[in-house]
Amino acid sequence: MSANRDELMSITGHVIIIEDDPVVRMLLREILAEIGFTSATFDNTVAALTHLMQIQGDCRLIIADQGLPEGVQGTGFIRMAQERWPSIPGILTSDYLVDEQVIPPTTTYLSKPYTLEQL
């Protein structure tokens, strides 16, 4: 199942992006802005968690890379967020194979490189 552009344009809200690659971070932010989302981008989970607490979980989606240089990994961040705010879905990305058993429920896994259609 894939959503067309008109369907995506009706979706709005705030997205948290945690990605250590600055180019990927910028591209994700631009893509999401083009379809109507606001986003906050971070290169580590410590800053992202601070932001999530400040906005009191008012977030439509978390996109997190698994292999981050500091703080917890993407799976840990998504799990912590969903424990407090279970309605926030997640997208986990990684350059490496991730054991399906560690991926939190309501989380989609995308292996890098992924396409815009997959996202």
Secondary structure, 3 states (H helix, E strand, C coil): CCCCHHHHHCCCEEEEEECCCHHHHHHHHHHHHHCCEEEEEECCHHHHHHHHHHCCCCCCEEEEECCCCCCCCHHHHHHHHHHHCCCCCEEEEECCCCCHHHCCCCEEEEECCCCCCCC
